[in-house]
Amino acid sequence: MKISGFTMVKNAGKLFYPIQESIRSVLPLVDEYVIALGDCDPEDNTRQMIEEINSPKIKIVETIWDVKEYPHGSILAQQTDVAKANCEGDWLFYMQADEVIHEKDHPAIRKACEDNLEKKDVEGLLFRYIHFWGDYNHAFTKNHGWYRNEIRVIRNKTEIHSWRDAQSFRVIPDFKKEKYLEKEGTRKLNVVKVDADVYHYGWVRPPKLMAKKTSHFQSCYEDDNIKEADMEVISSIDFGAMDLIPKYIGNHPPVMTKKIASFDWADELNYSKELNRKPTHKHEKPKYRFLTAVEKLCFPNGIFNFKNYELLR
């Protein structure tokens, strides 16, 4: 059995992505790690960060992000597919640049891959999610509006493609680029659960860098490439009242130790229960707070959540 890791990335250094930590967190599990490295800005050091890992397993595929050709977020799926197409494993372990795996979960992940290798009806493995917010001590796990599970290991089949903005995957037999954004002619993957978590740090950055990252992400949804100066309309993200966010009391992956130690923007966060402004983020709005409360009381598996997978068992 061979497992390939893969990801796509651009400007990870300047946008505070934990790209080194993400790659290192799964390297012991995989036989190779394929990275579709986009055309980063001159001042970005993503390539250097990747090369510093100094692993013979890493394979870099240089790419150019063409948002005109792949608009409305589909550039992210297309870049993911570029990395996927260069993988040789039986199973492919997809990691986004802000996602990290804890080493304690390695045995369970490997066992799930081994146990399901010959079960051809199983097309992917489903992971739990921990979404950190603002700092490393607050996180969402069972809040409405935050996805609780997602596919991160897929079988190496040509008809499996990244989908929409690369959050997940679909089976697309007669593929063409327009299918990245369509449901018709596609289907969900058949998956089984794996007893493992994805630690998602996409919302942990200094507020000014969070605004810059958000602007860059939004540019992927435009029909035309936008200059950075035109994108940075918001100078800083207000994370809101941090004490309204669930406290995280678990451990972090050991590879995150250095990154967490660099946390130095506590004085820019509001550690209180007073929002001091109108609700802006989805989880702050009354509708989502109400649905979260209902789910916790009556529906532990959630309600009205979009699930882009078919759970076999």
N, C-alpha and C positions, 0 to 999 in steps of 0.2 A: 504494500500500500504506500502510495506517495501522496503527500499533501503539499499544495502550493499556497503560499500567502500572496495576496495581491492588493494593490491600492492605486489610487490616482491622487495627485497633489500638485498644487501650484502656490507659490508664495507662502509656504508654511512658516518660514522663519520670521518674516516681517509681520505676519498676522498671529503669531503666538500659538501656533498649533503644536501639540506635543508629538511631533512626527517621529523623533527618535524613540521616545518612550513607546509609541504605538507599535513601531516595527520591532523593537527589542522584546516587547511583551509576548510576541508569538514566534519569534525566530526559533526557539527550542522545539517548537511543535512541527515546523515545516521543513521541507527539503529544499525549497527555493522561495524567494520572496521577490515578486515582480512589481516594479513601481513605474507607472506611467507618469513621468515628470514633465509637467507643462512648461511653457515658455515663461519662466519667472522674470520678474523685474530685475534690472541690473543690480539694485542694492539688496536683493534678497539672497539669503545664504542656505536655501533648502538643500541644494546639491551637496554643499559642504557638510551639512548636518547628517545627511544620509551616508556620505563617504566616511565620516568619522566613526560610524558603527563598525566599519572594517570587517564585514562578513562576506565570505565567498558565496554565500547563499543569495546575496542581493543582486538583482538584475535590473538595471535602469533602462527604460525605453523612453527616449525623448519624443515629446509630442508638441503640437501647437493647438491652442484652444481657439476654435473657430465658432464663435457664438452666432455669427450670421448663418452659418450652415446648420447649427444645432441650437436653436433658440429655446426660450421658455424653460430653461433649466436642463434641457436634454443634453447639453454639452457635458454635464457631469456623468450622465449615463454612458455617453459615447466614450468618454475618457476611461471610465471603469471597464467598458468592454474592450478597449485597447489593451489594458493590463491583463484582463481575463484571457484574451486570445493568445497571449504569450506564455500562458501557464501550461505545465505538463502533468500536473498531478491528477490522481483519481478524484480527490476532493480539493476544492478551492476555498481558502479561508480569506474572506473579504474583510478588510479593515479600513474604515475611514480615518483620516489623519488626526481626528480628535477622539478616537476610540482606543481603549487600552484593555488588555485581558490580564487578570490576576493569575500568577503562576500556580496558585492552589487549584485552579480549575483545569490545568493542562491534562491531568490524568482522565478526567471525565470527558473532555473533548476528544482526546485520542481514542478512548474506549468507544464513544459514540460513533466515531468514524469507522473503527474496526467492526463494530457490531452490525453496522448498516451497509457495509461495503457491498455485500452480495444481495441486499434487499433492494432490488431495482425500482420498487415503487417509491422508495424514499429519495427525494430529490434535493433535500436540504435539511439543515439543522437550525432549530429555533432557539435563540438566546434571550435571557431576561436583560432588562436595561436599568441602569442607574444614571439619571441625568443630573449632573451637578450644576449648581446655579450660583453665579457671583463669586463664590469662593469654594474651598475644598471641604467645607463643613456643612453644606446645605445641599439637598438633592431631592429630586422627584423620582418615585418608583411606582406609585399607584395613584397618580393624580390625573383626572380627566384632561385630555388634550395632549398628554405626553404618552408616546407609544411605549407600551410595556414590554413588547417582544418584537424581535425582528430576525430575519434570516441572515446569517453571517457565514455559514458554510454551505456550499452548493456542490452538486455533482458536476464534473467536467463534461458538459454536454453543449454542443454548438447552439442548440435552440434555446438555451437559457441565456437571457440577456438582462443587463441592468435596465431599470425602468424609471421613467419620469426623471426625478432629480437625484437618482442613484441611492435612495434610501433602501430600496429592496430590489427584487428580481421577479421576472415573469418568464413563462415559456412562450416563445414567439416563433412558431414554425416557419412561416414565410416572412422572414424579417426584411424590413426596409426602415430607413431612419425615422419615418413618420410614426412608426409603431412605438417609439420611445414614449409617446404621449397619449397613446390610445389603449383602450381596453378591448375593443373589438378585435377578434382574431388572435387574442392572447389568453392565457389562463394562469391561475395561481399555481405555485409549486406545492407539491405534497411534502410535508415536513414532519419531523418528530422533534420533541423537546430535548435539549441537552441541559444538564444541571450546571449551568455556568452563566456568568454575568458579563455584560459589556459595560465598562465604565466610560461614560460619555462626558467629556470635558469641553464640549463645544461652546458652552456658555460660561466658561471660567477664563476671564481675561481682565486686564485693567479696563475700566469703562471706555477710555478713548480708543483702545485697540479693538474692543468689542464693537464699537461703532464702525470702525474701519473694516473689520471682518464682515459685518452685516452689509455694508455698502458693496464690497467685492462680491459677496454671495448674490445680492440682488442684481448685480450686473449680468449674471448668468441667465437671467430671465428676460433680458432685453433682446430686441432684434438686432441691435447694432452694438458694437463695442463702445464702451464709454470710458473716457479718460478718467484717471483716478481723481483729478482735481474736481471733476464734475460730480463724482459719486459721493464725496465726503460732505454731504449736506448736514448730517447729524454729527456733532463733534464728540459726543459722549453718550453712552447708554446709561439710563437710570435703572438699576436693577430692582428698585423698589424697597419695600420694608422687608429686610432679610429675616426678621424674627417671625414673619408669616410663612416662611418657607420651611418645610420639614427638616429637622436637624438630622444630619447623617452621623451615625455612631459606629459604622463599620470600619474596616481597614481599607486602605488603598493598595493597589498593586505596588510591590516594592520598586519597580522601575520608575515610579512617579516620585520617589522620595526627594530627589534633588529639585524637581520642578515645583513640588509643594513647598519646599524650603525657600524658594524664591518669591513666594507670595508677599507682596509689599503694597497692596492697594486697599488695605482695610479701612484707612481713613477716608476713602472715596465711596464707601458703602454705608448704607443707612441701617445700622443694627438696632432696629426698633420695630414696633408693630404699627407705627403711624406711617401711612402711605404718603401723605403730604402732597398728593396730586391725584388727578383722575386715573382710574385703572387704565393701564396701557398694554401690558402683557396679557396674554390669553388667560393664564392661571390667576390673574388678579381680578378678573371680571366676575360679577355675581353669578352669572349662568354657570360658569365652569367651577366655581367654588361650591355651588349648590350640587352639581352633578358629582363632584368629588365626594362630598359628604354622603350622598345617597349611595354611591358605589361602595364606600367603606362600610356602610351599615348593612346594605342588603345585597349587593352584587359584587362579590370579591373579585370576579373575573372581568369586571367593567361592563358598561353598556354603551351602545351607540359608537363604538370604536371601530374604525376601519382596520380590517385585518387582511393583509395582502398575502395570505397563505391558507392552505388547507391542512389542518392538523390531523394526522393519521392516528396517533396514539400518544 
